Amino acid sequence: MRVLLPLIVLLPLLGAAVSILAGRARVAQRVVALSVLTAVLGLAVALLFVVDADGVVATQSGDWYAPLGITLVADRFSAIMLVTAALVLLAVDVYAIGQPGAERSHVGFQSVYLVLAAGVSAAFLAGDLFNLFVAIEMMLTASYVLITLGGRLDQVRSGMTYVVISLIASVLFLAALAFTYAATGTVNLADLSDRIADLPDGLRSALAGLFLVVFGIKAGIFPLFFWLPDSYPTAPSPVTAIFAGLLTKVGVYAIIRTQTLMFPDVLPTWLLMVVAGTTMLVGVLGAIAQDDVKRILSFLIISSIGFMVMGLALFTVAGIAAAILYMVHQVVLKTALFLAGGMIEHTGGSSRLSRLGNMARTTPMVAVVFFVPAISLAGIPPMSGFAAKFALFDSVASSAEWWILAVAVVTSMLTLFSIAKIWIGVFWAQRDPDEEAPPGAGRRPPLMMTAPTVVLVLMTVALGVAAGPLYDYCTRAAGDLVDPSSYVSLVLEGGS
Amino acid sequence: MSIVMAGTAALLFALGTYLLLQRKLSRIIVGLGLIGHGANVLFVNSGERGLPPLIGEGDPADFADPVPQALVLTAIVISFGTTALLLALAYRSWLLSADDEVADDIEDRIVARRGYGDVEVADETLLVDEAELSPDLPRRASTEESS
């Protein structure tokens, strides 16, 4: 069963190689990509059941024992993130094939997309910091290509911003790794969790803060998020959808993994609470000011990151379980919302609120496909958003942190307001008849665009219905995170 | 880590940071290269110094630490690849606009301009015709607005 771990990383890489060799044979490329992503989804689900039964699964590459070798570790947190990631990767690939746009005009789309999939999987399975660095770099390099696919001037401009900021984050990661290795002599996560406890307090806090900044740039916490609304909206819709769903969540995953495994109770609670609260508020206030559907949704990503950090800041099993549940829900939800935004742009011709209108009557399908994830984002039952937000608020209330609870409630109401703004602007209000219609308006979305969006929307509802067993799983995962002794002992005793 | 090595890494970081704050992408790329090299210098020096870690050179206890050296090789190759990608982006920008400046975000300027409203603005150059900023903005079907 331990062969599942490297297979999940290897299959997309092999698929990328085959896809490039297939060259201009588009059908072959699509078949390879879709079959690889389906296989990865199946493997991830199998891994989920194995990990839930055994607790932690680890394997050493090349049989070099930890802490020197490369360790791939799957615990419950990694497994659920892998399943969610595989699901949205498959859905967005189908959508990209259906949309006349980036995938059709570029030979390399499928191969780069598969490299992105491999990078994300490797990041969730990394058992040491340097492997995490390499995996994130793999993911980021693929994303640099995807975000500038098309080569228009505005894409190149926002691509520049994105690439430069991400490279700065990578260099900071290297510097943090250097300091960690100099202080402890190892980069293996399990080994570090033992050795960092022996370091002096000031050095521990410095390392914890440095890692928070590094992964915070990737995740998009305040005040490091400014690159996100600048660069995400100009990419093609499927690309923005997969970035919104996955890339920031890999950053949050890394924050949770390092803070729980390496620095338990090092950073003061008030620091993470302040970061979470400001992220939530600034994100949603930025969303309200925007005129473009994709930019509103980009700012709402930032706001949701704040909720996840709030769950982590509590450092209780309930808090981290709620954060994990919220992460799973947000991956599916944000992808669904951005795919719906892409459909709005396809059928309406533009994504600006001031140019669209009346789409509830002209294209009711798009209206429904947007409405359901939108109310899930606002937290209305019976969608998954309600379950996830309720779990978060409940954990905050049981830790008696009333200020952050008030901020979270206000943010939720403002989120509802910004969602309503999109709904009214795009679907309900009449467009100004003096203005000319945007070019390309009135196209019907093809089935391959509608189908994956509908599947993801149904997943949002299903996650809400299945919230009970899912939350129990997340509680078990959070228990493993708060008390990592089983993780550490399994990895260091040589998972061979 | 000796003071010379730490000082070298610090100097590289400082120079790289200064260049990163420039407008032109070519200078930003040089700055990123310097910062990357600074991080690599830092990383290599985080291991022990000693003899070359090859079998037959001497007592293994006196060897230099090979692990950070191996890790830095990976990091150098990664930064080489991403620098190549950035250079391609800069060249593309040059082809499209004869310039490689990292420009402001147009949407931010549009949102900020909406805040001026009907206020008298002393500096008329701030009032840019919105239609020029982005082709996707609403325009009147019958008459073209110009400011």
Boltz contact constraints between the chains, C-beta under 6 A:
constraints:
  - contact:
      token1: [A, 130]
      token2: [B, 71]
      max_distance: 6.0
  - contact:
      token1: [A, 137]
      token2: [B, 78]
      max_distance: 6.0
  - contact:
      token1: [A, 144]
      token2: [B, 85]
      max_distance: 6.0
  - contact:
      token1: [A, 151]
      token2: [B, 92]
      max_distance: 6.0
  - contact:
      token1: [A, 153]
      token2: [B, 96]
      max_distance: 6.0
  - contact:
      token1: [A, 153]
      token2: [B, 97]
      max_distance: 6.0
  - contact:
      token1: [A, 156]
      token2: [B, 89]
      max_distance: 6.0
  - contact:
      token1: [A, 156]
      token2: [B, 92]
      max_distance: 6.0
  - contact:
      token1: [A, 156]
      token2: [B, 93]
      max_distance: 6.0
  - contact:
      token1: [A, 157]
      token2: [B, 103]
      max_distance: 6.0
  - contact:
      token1: [A, 159]
      token2: [B, 89]
      max_distance: 6.0
  - contact:
      token1: [A, 160]
      token2: [B, 25]
      max_distance: 6.0
  - contact:
      token1: [A, 160]
      token2: [B, 89]
      max_distance: 6.0
  - contact:
      token1: [A, 160]
      token2: [B, 102]
      max_distance: 6.0
  - contact:
      token1: [A, 163]
      token2: [B, 86]
      max_distance: 6.0
  - contact:
      token1: [A, 164]
      token2: [B, 28]
      max_distance: 6.0
  - contact:
      token1: [A, 167]
      token2: [B, 32]
      max_distance: 6.0
  - contact:
      token1: [A, 167]
      token2: [B, 82]
      max_distance: 6.0
  - contact:
      token1: [A, 171]
      token2: [B, 35]
      max_distance: 6.0
  - contact:
      token1: [A, 171]
      token2: [B, 36]
      max_distance: 6.0
  - contact:
      token1: [A, 171]
      token2: [B, 39]
      max_distance: 6.0
  - contact:
      token1: [A, 174]
      token2: [B, 39]
      max_distance: 6.0
  - contact:
      token1: [A, 174]
      token2: [B, 75]
      max_distance: 6.0
  - contact:
      token1: [A, 175]
      token2: [B, 39]
      max_distance: 6.0
  - contact:
      token1: [A, 175]
      token2: [B, 42]
      max_distance: 6.0
  - contact:
      token1: [A, 178]
      token2: [B, 42]
      max_distance: 6.0
  - contact:
      token1: [A, 178]
      token2: [B, 43]
      max_distance: 6.0
  - contact:
      token1: [A, 178]
      token2: [B, 46]
      max_distance: 6.0
  - contact:
      token1: [A, 181]
      token2: [B, 46]
      max_distance: 6.0
  - contact:
      token1: [A, 181]
      token2: [B, 68]
      max_distance: 6.0
  - contact:
      token1: [A, 182]
      token2: [B, 46]
      max_distance: 6.0
  - contact:
      token1: [A, 230]
      token2: [B, 105]
      max_distance: 6.0
  - contact:
      token1: [A, 289]
      token2: [B, 111]
      max_distance: 6.0
  - contact:
      token1: [A, 350]
      token2: [B, 136]
      max_distance: 6.0
  - contact:
      token1: [A, 352]
      token2: [B, 136]
      max_distance: 6.0
  - contact:
      token1: [A, 354]
      token2: [B, 138]
      max_distance: 6.0
  - contact:
      token1: [A, 355]
      token2: [B, 138]
      max_distance: 6.0
  - contact:
      token1: [A, 434]
      token2: [B, 140]
      max_distance: 6.0
  - contact:
      token1: [A, 434]
      token2: [B, 141]
      max_distance: 6.0
  - contact:
      token1: [A, 435]
      token2: [B, 138]
      max_distance: 6.0
  - contact:
      token1: [A, 435]
      token2: [B, 141]
      max_distance: 6.0
  - contact:
      token1: [A, 436]
      token2: [B, 141]
      max_distance: 6.0
